[in-house]
Amino acid sequence: MRDLENSAWQHSMQNAVRSVSELLDCLGLRPEDFPSPIDLENPFPLFVPREFIARMNHGDPTDPLLLQILPTSDERVQTPGYGHDPVGDQHVERAPGLLHKYTSRVLMIASGMCAIHCRYCFRRHFPYEESPRSNDQWQPALDLIANDPSIHEVILSGGDPLSLGNQRLRALGKSLESIGHVQRLRIHTRFPVMIPSRVDSAFCDWLASSRLTSWIVLHINHANEIDQALIQAIRAMKRTGASVLNQAVLLRGINATVALQRDLCEKLVDVGVQPYYLHQLDRVDGAAHFETPTPVGEQIVDELRKLLPGYAVPRLVREVSGEPHKTVLR
């Protein structure tokens, strides 16, 4: 059964749409339907699973899911203050693939592969080829964690850690479990949103069996991303005992209104996911057209506090390179 489950999500990856022309054909759209020219030669390639395309509105060039992944000429605009490493990842690497920004926790770049290519990705220029590609190559990072008793939490990120197979995830998890002072495992992933079948029984068995307290942080930007398959995947993860949170990015023209954020937050809490962070855009080259002014984000969160219970309101944050914590704006 597990082999069948593994082949399901891997088949989805293999059959993801990689060309703009095919994407537009799937949606009944033409390049001239968009105000900004489509960028067919963008070095950051298109990659989108068909499960996600199925949630887009057919024939709608303003669909909020489509706009997150469609390469346009706006990405070629050079904007002052934007760069290749907007959050300072490369200044805090303590071992290959191991980032140590904040007290008591470290982040492992578990994989350079993602289930989708978001056009605003703050790691779109990250040198993934320099990070470990096998569990053996993680040994220097594991040794560093083992020798630093101040580290209580390990974050698996990327890329997307769920692009690793269950066997490799379990092996990496076992190595972390063997370090006594590590108590928590946090997994940042968009995989369950893009390809819900990735949350298979082998993955859930591993989460349930781990001695580490598990936190799954999803990345959902719009209520339309939440369908029944994702809801089932969320419920499966919660049955393991893991806590499930969400972080979103405030994106101009996609989710930057009170109404859209309210819809998202209510839908999240209705399926048992706590809104965690609403990020101001990380200023990565190619993404300036997505930025929403900070006062707009502050006003949105202020209004959400009037409309929703406290547990349903995310914190508006910005990550500032070199700072010892997220900067909370609201």
PAMIVO-810586 format. One record per atom (N, C-alpha, C): residue in one letter; y, x, z. Coordinates in steps of 0.1 Angstrom, whole numbers, padded with zeros to 4 digits, always signed. Layout:
// PAMIVO-810586
AYXZ/...
This chain:
// PAMIVO-810586
M-0012+0008+0000/M+0000+0000+0000/M+0013+0009+0000/R+0012+0019+0008/R+0024+0028+0009/R+0027+0035-0004/D+0016+0039-0011/D+0018+0045-0024/D+0025+0036-0034/L+0021+0023-0033/L+0027+0013-0042/L+0042+0012-0038/E+0045+0012-0025/E+0059+0010-0021/E+0067+0022-0025/N+0061+0034-0024/N+0069+0046-0028/N+0071+0046-0043/S+0061+0041-0051/S+0063+0041-0065/S+0074+0031-0069/A+0076+0020-0061/A+0085+0010-0065/A+0100+0016-0064/W+0103+0023-0054/W+0117+0028-0053/W+0119+0040-0062/Q+0108+0048-0064/Q+0110+0059-0073/Q+0111+0054-0088/H+0104+0043-0091/H+0105+0037-0104/H+0119+0032-0106/S+0125+0027-0096/S+0139+0022-0097/S+0149+0034-0100/M+0146+0045-0093/M+0154+0057-0096/M+0153+0062-0110/Q+0140+0062-0115/Q+0137+0067-0129/Q+0144+0058-0139/N+0145+0045-0136/N+0149+0035-0146/N+0164+0031-0143/A+0171+0039-0135/A+0185+0036-0133/A+0193+0038-0146/V+0204+0031-0147/V+0213+0032-0159/V+0221+0045-0158/R+0221+0053-0168/R+0228+0066-0169/R+0239+0067-0180/S+0240+0056-0187/S+0250+0057-0198/S+0259+0045-0197/V+0272+0047-0200/V+0282+0037-0199/V+0279+0026-0209/S+0275+0029-0221/S+0272+0019-0231/S+0261+0010-0226/E+0251+0015-0220/E+0240+0006-0215/E+0245-0002-0204/L+0253+0003-0195/L+0258-0005-0184/L+0266-0017-0189/L+0275-0014-0199/L+0283-0025-0205/L+0275-0035-0212/D+0265-0030-0219/D+0255-0040-0225/D+0249-0049-0215/C+0245-0043-0204/C+0239-0052-0193/C+0248-0063-0188/L+0261-0060-0189/L+0271-0069-0183/L+0278-0077-0194/G+0275-0075-0206/G+0282-0082-0217/G+0297-0079-0218/L+0300-0066-0216/L+0313-0061-0217/L+0315-0051-0228/R+0328-0048-0232/R+0331-0038-0242/R+0342-0029-0236/P+0343-0017-0241/P+0353-0007-0236/P+0367-0013-0236/E+0370-0021-0246/E+0384-0026-0247/E+0387-0037-0237/D+0377-0041-0229/D+0379-0051-0219/D+0386-0045-0207/F+0388-0032-0206/F+0393-0025-0194/F+0407-0020-0196/P+0415-0021-0186/P+0429-0016-0188/P+0430-0001-0189/S+0421+0007-0183/S+0421+0021-0184/S+0409+0025-0193/P+0411+0035-0202/P+0400+0039-0211/P+0388+0044-0203/I+0376+0040-0209/I+0364+0045-0203/I+0362+0060-0206/D+0358+0067-0196/D+0356+0082-0197/D+0341+0085-0200/L+0338+0087-0213/L+0324+0089-0216/L+0320+0104-0214/E+0329+0113-0212/E+0326+0127-0211/E+0328+0132-0197/N+0329+0123-0187/N+0332+0127-0173/N+0321+0136-0168/P+0324+0148-0162/P+0314+0157-0157/P+0306+0151-0145/F+0312+0141-0139/F+0304+0135-0128/F+0298+0123-0134/P+0285+0123-0137/P+0278+0114-0145/P+0276+0100-0139/L+0275+0090-0147/L+0272+0076-0142/L+0258+0076-0138/F+0255+0069-0127/F+0241+0067-0122/F+0242+0054-0114/V+0235+0044-0118/V+0235+0031-0111/V+0222+0024-0112/P+0215+0020-0101/P+0203+0013-0102/P+0205-0001-0108/R+0194-0006-0114/R+0195-0020-0120/R+0196-0031-0109/E+0191-0028-0097/E+0192-0038-0086/E+0207-0040-0083/F+0215-0030-0084/F+0229-0031-0080/F+0236-0038-0092/I+0233-0035-0104/I+0239-0041-0116/I+0236-0056-0115/A+0225-0060-0110/A+0221-0074-0110/A+0230-0082-0101/R+0238-0076-0092/R+0247-0082-0082/R+0261-0083-0088/M+0263-0077-0100/M+0277-0077-0106/M+0278-0090-0114/N+0291-0094-0115/N+0294-0106-0123/N+0294-0103-0138/H+0285-0110-0145/H+0283-0108-0159/H+0296-0112-0166/G+0301-0102-0175/G+0313-0105-0183/G+0326-0103-0176/D+0326-0098-0164/D+0338-0096-0156/D+0342-0082-0154/P+0352-0077-0162/P+0356-0063-0161/P+0363-0060-0148/T+0366-0070-0139/T+0372-0067-0126/T+0362-0068-0115/D+0350-0069-0118/D+0340-0070-0108/D+0341-0059-0098/P+0341-0062-0085/P+0344-0051-0075/P+0332-0041-0073/L+0320-0045-0077/L+0309-0035-0076/L+0310-0026-0088/L+0313-0032-0100/L+0314-0024-0112/L+0325-0013-0111/L+0336-0017-0105/L+0347-0008-0104/L+0345+0004-0095/Q+0335+0003-0087/Q+0332+0014-0078/Q+0324+0025-0085/I+0318+0022-0097/I+0309+0032-0103/I+0312+0035-0118/L+0322+0028-0123/L+0326+0030-0138/L+0336+0041-0140/P+0332+0052-0147/P+0341+0063-0149/P+0352+0059-0159/T+0365+0061-0155/T+0376+0058-0164/T+0385+0071-0165/S+0395+0070-0174/S+0404+0081-0176/S+0413+0083-0163/D+0414+0074-0154/D+0421+0076-0142/D+0416+0088-0134/E+0404+0091-0136/E+0398+0102-0128/E+0403+0116-0133/R+0409+0116-0145/R+0414+0128-0151/R+0428+0132-0146/V+0435+0122-0139/V+0448+0125-0134/V+0448+0134-0123/Q+0456+0145-0124/Q+0457+0155-0113/Q+0468+0150-0103/T+0464+0149-0091/T+0473+0143-0081/T+0475+0154-0069/P+0487+0157-0066/P+0490+0167-0055/P+0484+0161-0042/G+0478+0171-0034/G+0472+0167-0022/G+0457+0163-0023/Y+0451+0163-0035/Y+0437+0160-0037/Y+0430+0173-0041/G+0418+0175-0036/G+0410+0187-0039/G+0395+0185-0039/H+0388+0196-0040/H+0373+0195-0041/H+0366+0194-0028/D+0373+0197-0017/D+0367+0197-0004/D+0377+0190+0006/P+0378+0177+0004/P+0389+0170+0012/P+0387+0170+0027/V+0375+0171+0032/V+0373+0170+0046/V+0369+0183+0052/G+0369+0194+0045/G+0367+0207+0050/G+0353+0210+0053/D+0343+0204+0046/D+0329+0207+0048/D+0326+0222+0048/Q+0331+0229+0038/Q+0327+0242+0036/Q+0332+0252+0046/H+0341+0248+0054/H+0347+0256+0065/H+0339+0255+0078/V+0329+0246+0078/V+0322+0244+0091/V+0307+0245+0089/E+0303+0252+0079/E+0289+0254+0076/E+0284+0266+0085/R+0275+0263+0094/R+0270+0273+0103/R+0257+0279+0099/A+0249+0272+0090/A+0237+0277+0084/A+0236+0270+0071/P+0228+0274+0061/P+0227+0267+0048/P+0224+0252+0051/G+0233+0244+0046/G+0231+0229+0047/G+0235+0223+0060/L+0239+0231+0070/L+0242+0226+0083/L+0257+0227+0086/L+0263+0215+0088/L+0277+0214+0091/L+0279+0211+0106/H+0288+0218+0113/H+0291+0215+0127/H+0306+0213+0129/K+0310+0201+0128/K+0324+0198+0129/K+0328+0193+0143/Y+0319+0185+0149/Y+0322+0178+0162/Y+0313+0183+0173/T+0318+0182+0185/T+0311+0185+0197/T+0298+0177+0198/S+0287+0183+0201/S+0274+0177+0205/S+0266+0172+0193/R+0271+0173+0181/R+0263+0168+0169/R+0266+0177+0157/V+0255+0177+0149/V+0256+0185+0137/V+0251+0176+0125/L+0255+0180+0113/L+0251+0172+0101/L+0243+0181+0092/M+0232+0176+0087/M+0224+0183+0078/M+0225+0176+0064/I+0228+0185+0054/I+0229+0180+0040/I+0214+0179+0035/A+0208+0168+0038/A+0193+0167+0036/A+0190+0167+0021/S+0199+0162+0012/S+0196+0161-0002/S+0209+0160-0009/G+0209+0165-0022/G+0220+0164-0030/G+0219+0152-0039/M+0208+0144-0038/M+0206+0133-0047/M+0210+0120-0040/C+0216+0111-0048/C+0220+0098-0043/C+0214+0087-0051/A+0214+0075-0045/A+0209+0063-0052/A+0219+0057-0062/I+0231+0062-0061/I+0242+0057-0070/I+0253+0068-0070/H+0261+0069-0080/H+0272+0078-0081/H+0285+0070-0079/C+0291+0070-0067/C+0303+0063-0064/C+0315+0072-0069/R+0324+0066-0076/R+0335+0074-0083/R+0344+0080-0073/Y+0345+0075-0060/Y+0354+0080-0050/Y+0347+0089-0041/C+0335+0094-0044/C+0326+0101-0035/C+0334+0114-0030/F+0335+0116-0017/F+0342+0128-0012/F+0334+0141-0014/R+0321+0140-0017/R+0313+0152-0019/R+0309+0153-0034/R+0317+0147-0043/R+0313+0148-0057/R+0314+0162-0063/H+0321+0171-0056/H+0322+0185-0060/H+0314+0194-0050/F+0306+0189-0041/F+0300+0197-0031/F+0289+0206-0038/P+0288+0219-0034/P+0278+0228-0040/P+0264+0225-0035/Y+0258+0214-0038/Y+0245+0211-0033/Y+0234+0221-0036/E+0236+0228-0047/E+0226+0238-0051/E+0224+0249-0041/E+0234+0251-0032/E+0233+0261-0022/E+0226+0256-0009/S+0223+0243-0008/S+0217+0237+0004/S+0202+0238+0003/P+0195+0238+0014/P+0180+0239+0014/P+0174+0228+0006/R+0163+0231-0001/R+0156+0221-0009/R+0142+0219-0005/S+0138+0225+0006/S+0124+0223+0011/S+0125+0224+0026/N+0115+0219+0033/N+0116+0219+0048/N+0115+0234+0053/D+0108+0243+0046/D+0108+0257+0050/D+0122+0263+0050/Q+0130+0259+0040/Q+0143+0265+0039/Q+0153+0260+0050/W+0148+0249+0057/W+0156+0244+0068/W+0155+0252+0081/Q+0146+0262+0081/Q+0143+0269+0094/Q+0155+0276+0100/P+0164+0283+0093/P+0176+0288+0099/P+0184+0278+0106/A+0186+0266+0100/A+0194+0255+0106/A+0186+0250+0119/L+0173+0248+0118/L+0166+0243+0129/L+0166+0253+0141/D+0166+0266+0138/D+0167+0276+0148/D+0180+0276+0155/L+0191+0274+0147/L+0204+0273+0153/L+0205+0261+0162/I+0200+0249+0158/I+0200+0237+0166/I+0192+0240+0179/A+0181+0246+0178/A+0172+0248+0189/A+0179+0258+0199/N+0187+0267+0195/N+0193+0277+0203/N+0207+0272+0209/D+0211+0260+0206/D+0224+0254+0210/D+0221+0242+0218/P+0220+0243+0231/P+0217+0231+0239/P+0228+0220+0240/S+0239+0224+0235/S+0250+0214+0234/S+0248+0203+0224/I+0239+0206+0214/I+0237+0196+0203/I+0227+0186+0207/H+0232+0173+0208/H+0223+0162+0212/H+0220+0152+0201/E+0227+0154+0190/E+0225+0144+0179/E+0225+0152+0166/V+0216+0148+0157/V+0216+0153+0143/V+0218+0142+0134/I+0227+0144+0124/I+0230+0135+0114/I+0224+0139+0101/L+0216+0131+0094/L+0211+0134+0081/L+0220+0127+0071/S+0225+0135+0062/S+0235+0130+0052/S+0232+0136+0039/G+0241+0136+0030/G+0239+0142+0017/G+0251+0141+0008/G+0249+0138-0005/G+0238+0131-0010/G+0233+0120-0001/D+0220+0117-0003/D+0214+0106+0005/D+0201+0111+0010/P+0199+0112+0024/P+0186+0117+0029/P+0174+0108+0025/L+0176+0095+0022/L+0165+0087+0018/L+0160+0090+0004/S+0167+0099-0003/S+0161+0103-0016/S+0149+0112-0014/L+0148+0117-0002/L+0136+0125+0001/L+0124+0115+0003/G+0112+0120+0000/G+0100+0111+0002/G+0098+0110+0017/N+0090+0100+0021/N+0087+0098+0035/N+0080+0110+0041/Q+0071+0117+0034/Q+0064+0128+0040/Q+0074+0139+0044/R+0084+0142+0035/R+0094+0152+0039/R+0103+0148+0050/L+0107+0135+0050/L+0115+0130+0061/L+0108+0131+0074/R+0095+0127+0074/R+0087+0127+0086/R+0086+0142+0091/A+0084+0151+0082/A+0082+0165+0086/A+0095+0170+0092/L+0106+0167+0086/L+0119+0171+0091/L+0122+0165+0105/G+0119+0152+0106/G+0120+0145+0118/G+0112+0151+0129/K+0099+0155+0126/K+0091+0161+0136/K+0097+0174+0141/S+0103+0182+0132/S+0109+0195+0136/S+0120+0192+0146/L+0128+0182+0143/L+0139+0178+0152/L+0135+0173+0165/E+0124+0165+0165/E+0118+0159+0177/E+0113+0170+0187/S+0109+0181+0181/S+0104+0192+0189/S+0114+0200+0197/I+0127+0197+0194/I+0138+0204+0201/I+0142+0194+0212/G+0140+0198+0224/G+0141+0189+0236/G+0155+0184+0238/H+0165+0191+0236/H+0179+0187+0239/H+0184+0177+0228/V+0177+0176+0216/V+0181+0166+0206/V+0176+0153+0210/Q+0185+0143+0212/Q+0181+0130+0217/Q+0183+0119+0206/R+0192+0121+0197/R+0196+0110+0187/R+0195+0115+0173/L+0190+0106+0164/L+0190+0109+0150/L+0198+0098+0143/R+0208+0103+0135/R+0216+0093+0127/R+0214+0096+0113/I+0212+0085+0105/I+0209+0086+0091/I+0220+0079+0083/H+0228+0086+0075/H+0238+0080+0067/H+0232+0078+0053/T+0232+0065+0049/T+0225+0062+0036/T+0231+0050+0029/R+0231+0051+0016/R+0234+0039+0008/R+0222+0034+0000/F+0211+0041+0003/F+0198+0037-0005/F+0194+0023-0002/P+0194+0018+0010/P+0189+0004+0012/P+0198-0006+0005/V+0210-0002+0003/V+0220-0011-0004/V+0217-0012-0019/M+0214+0000-0024/M+0212+0001-0039/M+0198-0003-0043/I+0188+0003-0035/I+0174+0000-0039/I+0167-0004-0026/P+0167-0017-0022/P+0162-0021-0009/P+0147-0018-0007/S+0140-0016-0018/S+0125-0013-0017/S+0123+0001-0010/R+0134+0009-0009/R+0132+0022-0003/R+0128+0020+0012/V+0132+0009+0018/V+0129+0007+0032/V+0114+0001+0032/D+0105+0010+0030/D+0091+0006+0030/D+0084+0008+0043/S+0071+0005+0044/S+0065+0005+0057/S+0063+0019+0062/A+0061+0029+0054/A+0060+0043+0058/A+0073+0048+0065/F+0084+0044+0058/F+0097+0048+0064/F+0099+0041+0078/C+0096+0029+0078/C+0098+0021+0091/C+0088+0026+0102/D+0076+0030+0098/D+0066+0035+0108/D+0072+0048+0114/W+0077+0056+0105/W+0083+0069+0110/W+0094+0066+0120/L+0104+0057+0117/L+0115+0054+0126/L+0109+0049+0139/A+0100+0040+0138/A+0095+0034+0150/A+0087+0043+0159/S+0081+0053+0153/S+0073+0063+0161/S+0081+0074+0167/S+0093+0077+0162/S+0100+0088+0167/S+0105+0087+0181/R+0105+0098+0189/R+0110+0097+0202/R+0126+0097+0202/L+0132+0100+0191/L+0146+0101+0190/L+0152+0087+0188/T+0163+0084+0195/T+0170+0072+0193/T+0177+0072+0179/S+0174+0062+0171/S+0178+0062+0157/S+0190+0053+0155/W+0199+0058+0147/W+0210+0050+0142/W+0211+0051+0127/I+0211+0039+0120/I+0212+0039+0106/I+0226+0035+0102/V+0234+0043+0095/V+0247+0039+0091/V+0247+0037+0076/L+0249+0024+0072/L+0249+0020+0058/L+0263+0022+0053/H+0265+0021+0040/H+0278+0021+0033/H+0279+0009+0024/I+0285-0001+0029/I+0287-0014+0021/I+0302-0016+0021/N+0307-0018+0009/N+0322-0019+0007/N+0326-0034+0005/H+0317-0042+0000/H+0321-0055-0004/H+0309-0065-0001/A+0313-0077+0003/A+0303-0087+0006/A+0293-0090-0005/N+0297-0088-0017/N+0288-0091-0029/N+0277-0081-0029/E+0278-0070-0022/E+0267-0060-0022/E+0255-0065-0014/I+0257-0075-0005/I+0247-0080+0004/I+0239-0091-0003/D+0227-0089-0006/D+0218-0099-0012/D+0206-0100-0003/Q+0197-0109-0006/Q+0185-0112+0002/Q+0176-0100+0004/A+0175-0092-0007/A+0166-0080-0006/A+0172-0071+0004/L+0185-0069+0004/L+0191-0060+0014/L+0190-0065+0028/I+0191-0078+0030/I+0190-0085+0043/I+0176-0082+0048/Q+0166-0084+0040/Q+0152-0081+0044/Q+0150-0066+0049/A+0156-0057+0041/A+0155-0043+0044/A+0162-0040+0058/I+0174-0046+0060/I+0181-0045+0073/I+0172-0050+0084/R+0166-0061+0083/R+0158-0067+0093/R+0146-0058+0096/A+0140-0052+0086/A+0129-0043+0087/A+0133-0030+0095/M+0145-0025+0092/M+0150-0013+0100/M+0153-0017+0114/K+0158-0028+0117/K+0161-0032+0131/K+0148-0035+0139/R+0138-0039+0132/R+0125-0041+0139/R+0119-0028+0145/T+0123-0017+0139/T+0118-0004+0144/T+0125+0000+0157/G+0136-0007+0161/G+0144-0003+0172/G+0156+0004+0169/A+0158+0007+0156/A+0170+0014+0152/A+0182+0005+0152/S+0194+0010+0156/S+0207+0003+0155/S+0212+0005+0141/V+0218-0005+0135/V+0223-0005+0121/V+0238-0007+0121/L+0245+0002+0116/L+0260+0001+0115/L+0264+0002+0101/N+0277-0001+0098/N+0282+0000+0085/N+0296+0007+0085/Q+0297+0016+0075/Q+0311+0021+0073/Q+0314+0018+0058/A+0327+0014+0056/A+0332+0011+0043/A+0344+0020+0040/V+0348+0021+0028/V+0360+0028+0024/V+0369+0018+0018/L+0382+0019+0023/L+0392+0009+0018/L+0396+0014+0004/L+0394+0005-0006/L+0395+0008-0020/L+0405-0001-0027/R+0415+0004-0033/R+0425-0004-0040/R+0418-0012-0051/G+0421-0025-0052/G+0416-0033-0063/G+0402-0037-0061/I+0395-0033-0050/I+0381-0036-0047/I+0379-0044-0034/N+0385-0039-0023/N+0383-0046-0011/N+0395-0046-0001/A+0407-0042-0007/A+0418-0040+0002/A+0427-0052+0005/T+0421-0063+0009/T+0428-0075+0014/T+0421-0080+0027/V+0429-0087+0034/V+0424-0093+0046/V+0412-0102+0043/A+0413-0110+0033/A+0402-0120+0030/A+0389-0113+0026/L+0390-0103+0018/L+0378-0096+0014/L+0372-0088+0026/Q+0380-0082+0034/Q+0375-0075+0046/Q+0369-0085+0056/R+0375-0096+0057/R+0369-0106+0066/R+0356-0111+0061/D+0355-0114+0048/D+0342-0118+0043/D+0331-0107+0045/L+0335-0095+0043/L+0325-0084+0045/L+0321-0083+0060/C+0330-0083+0069/C+0327-0081+0083/C+0319-0093+0088/E+0322-0105+0084/E+0314-0117+0089/E+0300-0116+0083/K+0299-0112+0070/K+0285-0112+0065/K+0277-0101+0071/L+0283-0090+0075/L+0276-0079+0081/L+0271-0084+0095/V+0280-0089+0103/V+0275-0093+0117/V+0265-0105+0116/D+0266-0113+0106/D+0256-0124+0104/D+0242-0119+0102/V+0241-0107+0096/V+0228-0101+0093/V+0225-0090+0103/G+0233-0089+0114/G+0229-0079+0125/G+0234-0065+0123/V+0244-0063+0114/V+0250-0050+0112/V+0264-0050+0118/Q+0267-0039+0126/Q+0280-0039+0132/Q+0289-0031+0123/P+0301-0036+0120/P+0311-0029+0113/P+0316-0017+0122/Y+0315-0005+0117/Y+0318+0007+0125/Y+0331+0013+0121/Y+0332+0018+0109/Y+0344+0024+0104/Y+0349+0018+0091/L+0362+0017+0089/L+0368+0014+0077/L+0376+0027+0074/H+0372+0034+0064/H+0378+0047+0061/H+0390+0046+0051/Q+0401+0053+0055/Q+0411+0056+0045/Q+0404+0066+0035/L+0408+0065+0022/L+0401+0073+0012/L+0402+0088+0015/D+0391+0095+0014/D+0391+0110+0015/D+0397+0115+0001/R+0407+0123+0002/R+0415+0127-0010/R+0407+0137-0019/V+0397+0133-0026/V+0389+0141-0034/V+0395+0140-0049/D+0395+0151-0056/D+0399+0151-0070/D+0392+0140-0078/G+0400+0132-0085/G+0394+0122-0094/G+0394+0108-0088/A+0399+0107-0075/A+0398+0094-0068/A+0411+0088-0064/A+0422+0094-0068/A+0435+0090-0063/A+0438+0075-0066/H+0433+0070-0077/H+0436+0056-0081/H+0429+0046-0072/F+0421+0051-0063/F+0414+0041-0054/F+0422+0041-0041/E+0432+0049-0038/E+0438+0050-0025/E+0446+0038-0022/T+0445+0033-0010/T+0453+0022-0005/T+0463+0028+0005/P+0476+0025+0005/P+0485+0030+0015/P+0480+0027+0029/T+0482+0037+0038/T+0478+0035+0052/T+0484+0023+0058/P+0497+0019+0056/P+0502+0007+0063/P+0494-0005+0059/V+0489-0006+0046/V+0481-0017+0042/V+0469-0018+0050/G+0462-0007+0052/G+0450-0007+0060/G+0452-0011+0074/E+0463-0006+0080/E+0467-0010+0093/E+0469-0025+0095/Q+0476-0030+0085/Q+0479-0045+0086/Q+0466-0053+0084/I+0457-0048+0076/I+0444-0055+0074/I+0437-0056+0087/V+0436-0044+0094/V+0428-0044+0106/V+0435-0052+0117/D+0448-0052+0118/D+0456-0060+0127/D+0453-0075+0125/E+0452-0079+0113/E+0449-0093+0110/E+0435-0096+0113/L+0426-0087+0110/L+0412-0090+0114/L+0410-0092+0129/R+0417-0085+0137/R+0416-0087+0151/R+0420-0101+0156/K+0429-0107+0148/K+0433-0121+0151/K+0423-0131+0146/L+0414-0127+0137/L+0405-0136+0130/L+0391-0135+0135/L+0387-0124+0140/L+0373-0121+0143/L+0371-0116+0157/P+0359-0118+0162/P+0356-0112+0175/P+0356-0097+0175/G+0359-0091+0186/G+0361-0076+0186/G+0349-0068+0180/Y+0337-0073+0182/Y+0325-0065+0177/Y+0324-0066+0162/A+0332-0075+0155/A+0332-0076+0141/A+0343-0069+0134/V+0351-0062+0141/V+0363-0055+0136/V+0360-0040+0135/P+0360-0033+0124/P+0358-0019+0123/P+0371-0012+0127/R+0369+0001+0131/R+0381+0010+0134/R+0385+0016+0120/L+0398+0015+0118/L+0404+0022+0106/L+0406+0037+0110/V+0400+0045+0102/V+0400+0060+0105/V+0403+0068+0092/R+0408+0080+0095/R+0409+0090+0084/R+0403+0103+0089/E+0396+0110+0081/E+0390+0122+0084/E+0400+0133+0080/V+0404+0141+0089/V+0414+0152+0086/V+0407+0165+0088/S+0407+0173+0078/S+0400+0186+0078/S+0405+0195+0090/G+0396+0200+0098/G+0399+0209+0109/G+0401+0201+0122/E+0402+0188+0122/E+0404+0181+0134/E+0390+0179+0141/P+0390+0179+0155/P+0377+0178+0162/P+0371+0164+0163/H+0377+0154+0156/H+0372+0141+0156/H+0379+0133+0145/K+0373+0121+0142/K+0380+0112+0133/K+0394+0108+0139/T+0404+0107+0130/T+0417+0102+0134/T+0417+0087+0133/V+0418+0080+0145/V+0418+0066+0145/V+0432+0061+0143/L+0433+0053+0132/L+0446+0047+0128/L+0449+0033+0134/R+0438+0026+0136/R+0439+0012+0142/R+0426+0009+0149/
